[in-house]
Amino acid sequence: MSTIPTRTPRRTPSRTPTRRLEPGRVGDPATRHDGVPKVTGEFAYSSDLHAAGMLWGKTVRSPHAHARVVEIDTSEARRLPGVHAVLTHEDVPGQKNYGLEFADQPVLASDRVRYFGEAVALVAAEEPEQARRAAAAVRVVYEPLEPVTEMERALEQEPLHPDRPTMSHGYRDDPRPNVVRTMVIRHGDPEAEGEVSVAGVYEIGIQDQAFLGPESGLAVPDGEGGVDVYVATQWLHVDRDQVAPCLGLPPEMVRIHLSGVGGAFGGREDLSMQIHGALLALRTGRPVKIVYNRQESFVGHIHRHPARIWCEHRATRAGKLVNVRIRILLDGGAYASSSTAVTSNAASFALGPYAVENALIESTCVYTNNPPCGAMRGFGAVQTCFAGEAQLDKLATKLGIDPVELRLLNALAPGDRLPTGQQIEGSLPVAEVIRCAAALPLPQAESLPREAIRLPGGAGNTTRGEGVQRGIGFAVGFKNICYSEGFDDSTAARVILRADGSAEINCAAAEVGQGVSDVILQVARTELGTDDVVLAPPETASVASAGSASASRMTWMAAGAVQLACRAALEERKRAGGDEVDVERIYRHARTTPLDPETGQITGDRAHVAFAVAAMRVVVEVDVELGLTRVVWIGTAQDVGKAVNPLAVAGQIEGGTAQGLGLALMEEIQTRDGLITNASFTDYLIPTTLDMPPVESVLVEDPEPGAPYGAKGVGEPPTVVSTAAIVSALRDATGRELARVPVRPDDIVGL
Amino acid sequence: MQLVRPSSVEEAVAALRGGAVALGGGTDLVPLLRDRIVEAETLVELHAAVPRGVRRCTPTSTSPSPSSARFWIGAGTPLAVLEAEPEIPTTLREACRLAASPQLRAMGTIGGNLLQATRCWYWRLKFPCWLHGGETCDAKEGQHREHAIFGNERCASAHPSDPAAALLALGARIRTDRRDLPLAELYRLPTDDDRSMTTLEPGELILELELPAAESSIYVKAMDRQRWAFALVGVAAARVGGETRIALAGVAPVPWLVSSPEELEQATPLPGTAYKLEIARALVQRALAQL
């Protein structure tokens, strides 16, 4: 439990626009160094790369969700003008399969394709249009197979991966076909009865990361058999460790360089063009650039898992939760990606930040021929938060208890145990966060008449007040910070401290827009006591792994590594009599161990490193005759440990909230027999500035004892909570159950 | 691919003979070309050939009432011009303002907008659907929440144009290189024998529009987000010469005139589009209340 008494909630500073760059230290609202170039269009994204003599690569993709590949004929494509290479699976010199955690995905399909858009062949040509034509000229003969598209039926259908690549990794043995992972958590007496119970079935559609910068990169052969890949990614070293074996090269001959990232949100954890670009570059001896188009981007990365969740919450009449029983079914799509971890996260945080003595949680992820799913901001916790918080609202209504009071009554606190048996050791100010969010004053109801954009229906001018109902919602989100379950990682930082006092920092942490490069600079300035610090471009050759920019871990881990390395550098320079020193240090978080495969209980002190909580209060207006909605206002309190940069934290809260709003109201990948039917920004809608209400955020600073400066990660909790909170408000306005997201007009005015 | 840039209507019409495709603002055509839904060896760029601009036609001395005033609009006029044109009927100005996004409205022409292709996913993804010459409408069996509630017996696609509904409600006429016709006669429901959605002949070019001033008119649009989305249901209503007309966007394969609110009850919604009828009922009522 935290011993640091400063718990004063702090309002985020007002966001007055400024172009003045503040070289901030830890705790300052520093201006991000890439902010101005991004706004003015000067920032170079990975799709802006150019190299002299470069060729353009293009991927030939499967038009089928499931098919046998009978024949691939590249002869015509090879003869076309400007074409330098046409490659198939036969041209992959090393391992034929790759994968973030399990190598179950072919670099290029050989005998079978398992999803719409799977890569089958590659071409490189002088001009993009020549590459496109050559790709179209690759003749692939498919024998279409029946696609597995319904997750419940998948458990009885022919296995898509008969070799079961995810089994025997310490997971529960589940003999049913197409299981990626099943996990069961048994806690207390899973049969315990309550005095009242509420039940529900909830569904979450497939959400896309919908980053604006498409997958893109440049592979440059080094003339000595190795290759440099410049790419927008989330974890440089894990890319290298997947690319090199497929090229048949030792890791040091593959160097990954971070290029400008136009959004990631988990969608760049898995490889996209890295191996493909490198194969083409090594084959042609020329730099090769690949940029996905928008449709290709939608099919070319993993998505958020769609889910179906069955819940029963049993409680006393006074509102104390007695037993929670939850069954979670997740559609992982064609390949494993990070599905096994998502399966576990969904289960581990399914109860929310509540103390419950008994629980039975079952979580299963299946392979299907639907679009592959993997990491996306919130990582399993988004889905179960939506279901669990709806259940708590239902219980509050049934018991006639205020929903906020019900949550306070059950709030988890340091010292309590999670259903996995893990005791909360660090900071977790659940009750305080709930109280802070609930205390935010609601905006006054606006009077009529109003301009259309301030009414449901927005610019469409559909109401002058007719049919409009106001609703207020509340929800609490809960998730871990850092990697877990024995999948422990580390972050390295290297500091070159010069005699003149200036410093250069090397760290492979991926700046994906979250602001970690500013965090690194702030920490270095603070530790070294100078503003004369530069951050070198992240690459695999100059420093060891930083781990992934995901799981809300990068601020914590990078700050830890840079702090460690800076302190060591100062020591060494003293010893060296003031001469230049170059030191590298590796930071590790507290060790975690796997969960028991049969009981879901911890096998050591912890399966998770730390936790964070966010509470959100939402006001909506719904035109109940038209089903059109307007989110009026969002107030939120978030447990951040310590805000390294309060301005950046507010940005993460707003952005994360917007992404959850998208899932609540509009975002869903639509499929037909596994084919994505809305792979464009015309048909897959994401929120615009007009859909976003003002977000008032309170940062609750309760330092995490094991973390540098006490800072927790902040990227995911807003996304975890906002979908649940917004739909809670929609239920209040409409009186409808709204058990599926996204909630669209047809869900409000339909039968 | 060849690009031809005629500088007169005559040259443009000549260039369009033999299967060339007319290019207005390109906001709809270019994506269709990219997706290989439209194939063209020759594009005829209309910018210098088709008239653009808005004129108020002087009323004749025998009919001085305001409703007899008429507007002439060149088919090459971008929507961005019309949305800022204070004199034209509100319904058209609003429909243009609510269409697409500023960048698209700056390029997209009113003539091209009338001929906009459906957003139906199955059609855009080249499913062998009825509209592409196949046997069945894929939308009817699959996801179809954006689809039609009227005229959907063969094809359930929805026409996406907002301005077309406004112009229908106003009773606008169009002139092509070979005829003059009410806008309502530009559109047809596709049949088994002829699956086109318009009555335009191959190579026929829309040159100008003519529409009356309205005593009162309105365009309102239900969308999936606050702005920059296609109409789930768009409602145009106009009172012209004492007569009120209603036309809807996003509810049928073509822009859809309804003679009265009661006619909405003749809708034939699909399971997933029944909500559109609910929206249409309420929105028509609200639009009429504001006329």
HADDOCK unambig.tbl for C-alpha pairs under 7 A between the chains (distance, minus, plus):
assign (segid A and resid 457 and name CA) (segid B and resid 222 and name CA) 6.22 0.50 0.50
assign (segid A and resid 457 and name CA) (segid B and resid 223 and name CA) 6.86 0.50 0.50
assign (segid A and resid 457 and name CA) (segid B and resid 226 and name CA) 5.77 0.50 0.50
assign (segid A and resid 458 and name CA) (segid B and resid 226 and name CA) 4.30 0.50 0.50
assign (segid A and resid 458 and name CA) (segid B and resid 227 and name CA) 6.55 0.50 0.50
assign (segid A and resid 459 and name CA) (segid B and resid 226 and name CA) 5.81 0.50 0.50
assign (segid A and resid 459 and name CA) (segid B and resid 227 and name CA) 5.59 0.50 0.50
assign (segid A and resid 460 and name CA) (segid B and resid 98 and name CA) 6.81 0.50 0.50
assign (segid A and resid 460 and name CA) (segid B and resid 220 and name CA) 5.43 0.50 0.50
assign (segid A and resid 460 and name CA) (segid B and resid 221 and name CA) 4.47 0.50 0.50
assign (segid A and resid 460 and name CA) (segid B and resid 222 and name CA) 5.92 0.50 0.50
assign (segid A and resid 460 and name CA) (segid B and resid 227 and name CA) 6.99 0.50 0.50
assign (segid A and resid 461 and name CA) (segid B and resid 220 and name CA) 5.46 0.50 0.50
assign (segid A and resid 461 and name CA) (segid B and resid 221 and name CA) 6.73 0.50 0.50
assign (segid A and resid 462 and name CA) (segid B and resid 220 and name CA) 5.49 0.50 0.50
assign (segid A and resid 462 and name CA) (segid B and resid 221 and name CA) 6.24 0.50 0.50
assign (segid A and resid 462 and name CA) (segid B and resid 222 and name CA) 6.54 0.50 0.50
assign (segid A and resid 462 and name CA) (segid B and resid 283 and name CA) 6.86 0.50 0.50
assign (segid A and resid 625 and name CA) (segid B and resid 279 and name CA) 6.88 0.50 0.50
assign (segid A and resid 625 and name CA) (segid B and resid 282 and name CA) 6.65 0.50 0.50
assign (segid A and resid 626 and name CA) (segid B and resid 279 and name CA) 4.92 0.50 0.50
assign (segid A and resid 666 and name CA) (segid B and resid 224 and name CA) 6.87 0.50 0.50
assign (segid A and resid 677 and name CA) (segid B and resid 121 and name CA) 5.78 0.50 0.50
assign (segid A and resid 678 and name CA) (segid B and resid 121 and name CA) 6.73 0.50 0.50
assign (segid A and resid 690 and name CA) (segid B and resid 226 and name CA) 6.17 0.50 0.50
assign (segid A and resid 691 and name CA) (segid B and resid 225 and name CA) 6.78 0.50 0.50
assign (segid A and resid 691 and name CA) (segid B and resid 226 and name CA) 5.85 0.50 0.50
assign (segid A and resid 746 and name CA) (segid B and resid 275 and name CA) 5.31 0.50 0.50
assign (segid A and resid 749 and name CA) (segid B and resid 275 and name CA) 5.94 0.50 0.50
assign (segid A and resid 750 and name CA) (segid B and resid 274 and name CA) 6.96 0.50 0.50
assign (segid A and resid 750 and name CA) (segid B and resid 275 and name CA) 5.06 0.50 0.50
